[in-house]
């Protein structure tokens, strides 16, 4: 083996289209790269060649596996919905678990959302980017992702408002605010450490969640005086 060949074999400069066993398959790699591209650049600006390059596959593989850019976008949405479903199932169970305090269950939702966004940082960008673009894509995001997520939390948020645990005039406002608060980008910890060096970057997200819970949830209103009057 020549020195040049040995360098190529050990440096990751593999022939285009060839994937090793430790690399994700072409479909998974394309979906991951496309989700990131659609999230950061929007649908119109995302380029199929750029997506293929980021995935480490041939551009032709996009056509082979998905058919078109629109089909690739919808496949990304399918993955996001599938990834979000377990969390929605948890929220549904929390809404039905009336034996636990409202404050604790709403706190669990906030923590669960923060954990989900940390594991899937592209989801918020994907949803918000396409809410401003073509109406048909915005409608798909709303109907398949945002509305189901909101509906499974709706009853619990309403109960929180009625009990005074949530101080909001509408459950959708609280839902949107929580999502915006906990879906911080991966750079959040580093940026916060620059602003406040005394905050340990390793604990930044935990402290952020604690702050969101403390800021948005309140002790239940004391209705004992009202009921006695």
C-alpha positions as MATLAB code, in Angstrom:
seq = 'XXXXXXXXXXXXXXXXXXXXXXXXXXXXXXXXXXXXXXXXXXXXXXXXXXXXXXXXXXXXXXXXXXXXXXXXXXXXXXXXXXXXXXXXXXXXXXXXXXXXXXXXXXXXXXXXXXXXXXXXXXXXXXXXXXXXXXXXXXXXXXXXXXXXXXXXXXXXXXXXXXXXXXXXXXXXXXXXXXXXXXXXXXXXXXXXXXXXXXXXXXXXXXXXXXXXXXXXXXXXXXXXXXXXX';
ca = [
       0.000    0.000    0.000;
       1.382    3.381   -0.988;
       1.679    6.133    1.669;
      -1.061    8.082   -0.103;
      -3.436    5.109   -0.040;
      -2.679    4.436    3.606;
      -3.385    8.066    4.487;
      -6.706    7.953    2.633;
      -7.706    4.721    4.361;
      -7.032    6.088    7.830;
      -8.196    9.683    7.382;
     -11.808    9.075    6.393;
     -11.306   10.113    2.741;
     -13.370    7.191    1.495;
     -14.697    6.782   -2.054;
     -17.903    8.692   -2.599;
     -20.989    6.622   -1.951;
     -19.179    3.983    0.121;
     -20.196    3.727    3.795;
     -18.565    1.747    6.571;
     -20.433   -0.344    9.132;
     -20.027    2.312   11.827;
     -21.787    4.948    9.697;
     -25.589    5.370    9.490;
     -27.241    4.029    6.370;
     -27.940    6.392    3.513;
     -31.598    6.948    4.354;
     -30.926    7.795    7.996;
     -28.018   10.039    7.093;
     -30.094   11.888    4.500;
     -32.995   12.385    6.898;
     -30.678   13.756    9.586;
     -28.897   16.082    7.167;
     -32.143   17.195    5.535;
     -33.841   17.932    8.861;
     -30.911   20.124    9.846;
     -30.862   21.882    6.477;
     -34.616   22.497    6.417;
     -34.466   23.728   10.021;
     -31.598   26.141    9.506;
     -32.140   27.276    5.925;
     -35.828   26.772    5.268;
     -37.331   24.681    2.491;
     -36.549   26.938   -0.466;
     -32.912   27.562    0.454;
     -32.080   23.976    1.372;
     -30.184   22.384   -1.513;
     -30.394   18.677   -2.300;
     -26.746   18.509   -3.314;
     -25.729   20.190   -0.079;
     -27.917   17.786    1.896;
     -26.395   14.788    0.115;
     -22.890   16.116    0.732;
     -23.629   16.594    4.436;
     -24.977   13.038    4.570;
     -21.950   11.653    2.755;
     -23.953   10.101   -0.063;
     -24.468   10.600   -3.769;
     -27.072   13.239   -4.745;
     -28.787   10.559   -6.854;
     -29.662    8.680   -3.674;
     -32.150   11.418   -2.751;
     -34.168   10.654   -5.885;
     -33.829    6.915   -5.412;
     -34.989    6.895   -1.779;
     -37.432    9.803   -1.654;
     -38.271   10.888   -5.181;
     -38.292   14.645   -4.691;
     -37.360   17.461   -2.349;
     -40.980   17.723   -1.205;
     -41.081   13.994   -0.437;
     -37.801   14.277    1.492;
     -39.230   17.167    3.522;
     -42.345   15.175    4.375;
     -40.222   12.157    5.340;
     -38.338   14.437    7.771;
     -41.672   15.484    9.259;
     -42.633   11.806    9.601;
     -39.469   11.182   11.628;
     -40.057   14.195   13.863;
     -43.654   13.147   14.568;
     -42.471    9.627   15.375;
     -39.798   10.965   17.718;
     -42.298   13.251   19.465;
     -44.973   10.586   19.962;
     -43.478    9.004   23.119;
     -43.403   12.415   24.799;
     -47.007   13.083   23.773;
     -47.980    9.738   25.263;
     -46.300   10.736   28.540;
     -48.123   14.079   28.550;
     -51.435   12.301   27.969;
     -50.788   10.046   30.966;
     -49.809   13.045   33.104;
     -53.061   14.781   32.199;
     -55.003   11.717   33.357;
     -53.028   11.217   36.587;
     -55.316   13.295   38.799;
     -53.807   11.794   41.948;
     -50.706   13.966   41.582;
     -50.584   17.747   42.151;
     -51.056   19.939   39.095;
     -47.820   21.780   39.768;
     -45.813   18.541   39.724;
     -47.412   17.273   36.529;
     -46.926   20.572   34.705;
     -43.339   20.651   35.911;
     -42.851   17.163   34.463;
     -44.143   18.396   31.103;
     -41.657   21.269   31.083;
     -38.791   18.947   31.993;
     -39.896   16.415   29.378;
     -40.037   19.072   26.662;
     -36.591   20.370   27.567;
     -35.155   16.858   27.426;
     -36.828   16.234   24.067;
     -35.466   19.429   22.519;
     -31.981   18.694   23.817;
     -32.105   15.277   22.130;
     -33.716   16.680   18.942;
     -32.398   20.242   18.526;
     -33.645   20.595   14.955;
     -37.325   20.149   15.766;
     -38.074   23.720   16.813;
     -36.297   25.181   13.800;
     -38.110   22.783   11.496;
     -41.515   23.742   12.913;
     -40.963   27.499   13.080;
     -39.266   27.766    9.679;
     -42.145   26.126    7.877;
     -44.828   27.988    9.773;
     -43.761   31.026    7.755;
     -43.414   29.413    4.348;
     -45.813   27.660    1.982;
     -49.288   27.264    3.525;
     -49.445   23.567    2.675;
     -46.240   22.794    4.578;
     -47.270   25.000    7.483;
     -50.584   23.175    7.658;
     -48.866   19.778    7.707;
     -46.615   20.871   10.594;
     -49.595   22.208   12.527;
     -51.913   19.267   11.946;
     -49.396   16.468   12.381;
     -47.082   17.877   15.069;
     -48.099   21.077   16.841;
     -51.829   20.513   17.222;
     -51.525   16.932   18.563;
     -48.854   18.108   21.026;
     -51.031   20.998   22.150;
     -54.189   18.910   22.425;
     -52.612   16.273   24.661;
     -51.451   19.020   27.066;
     -54.543   21.238   26.746;
     -56.661   19.811   29.568;
     -53.790   19.889   32.040;
     -52.882   23.480   31.161;
     -56.531   24.544   31.505;
     -56.685   22.875   34.920;
     -53.487   24.719   35.838;
     -55.012   28.051   34.794;
     -58.176   27.392   36.770;
     -56.146   26.504   39.859;
     -53.870   29.528   39.501;
     -50.782   27.377   38.958;
     -50.540   28.816   35.442;
     -50.996   32.574   35.091;
     -52.124   32.840   31.488;
     -55.232   34.099   29.714;
     -55.171   31.194   27.236;
     -53.616   27.705   27.301;
     -52.085   28.169   23.835;
     -50.061   31.130   25.107;
     -48.590   29.040   27.918;
     -47.907   26.139   25.545;
     -46.086   28.410   23.076;
     -44.121   30.140   25.823;
     -42.919   26.874   27.377;
     -41.820   25.534   23.990;
     -39.918   28.716   23.210;
     -38.283   28.797   26.638;
     -36.954   25.241   26.727;
     -36.014   24.749   23.065;
     -32.676   26.502   23.350;
     -30.048   25.809   20.652;
     -27.049   23.523   21.289;
     -24.890   26.638   21.709;
     -26.992   27.783   24.678;
     -24.581   26.630   27.400;
     -21.541   28.188   25.726;
     -23.322   31.479   25.095;
     -24.585   31.618   28.672;
     -21.104   30.974   30.036;
     -19.834   33.987   28.097;
     -22.588   36.138   29.545;
     -22.261   34.725   33.065;
     -18.947   32.858   33.559;
     -19.970   31.946   37.089;
     -22.613   29.559   35.719;
     -21.115   26.128   35.089;
     -21.771   25.236   31.412;
     -22.389   21.642   32.452;
     -25.249   22.719   34.700;
     -26.612   25.461   32.440;
     -29.510   23.483   30.967;
     -30.613   22.111   34.315;
     -30.597   25.604   35.786;
     -32.487   26.880   32.753;
     -35.224   24.284   33.291;
     -35.411   25.128   36.989;
     -35.749   28.808   36.090;
     -38.522   28.141   33.573;
     -40.458   26.046   36.108;
     -40.011   28.649   38.852;
     -40.999   31.497   36.511;
     -44.027   29.946   34.814;
     -45.582   27.802   37.561;
     -46.997   29.115   40.832;
     -48.453   27.655   44.030;
     -52.194   26.969   43.669;
     -54.473   29.813   44.663;
     -55.785   29.563   48.214;
     -59.530   29.323   47.716;
     -60.329   28.504   51.306;
     -61.095   32.144   52.182;
     -63.306   32.553   49.103;
     -65.232   29.361   49.847;
     -65.903   30.485   53.412;
     -67.115   33.956   52.421;
];
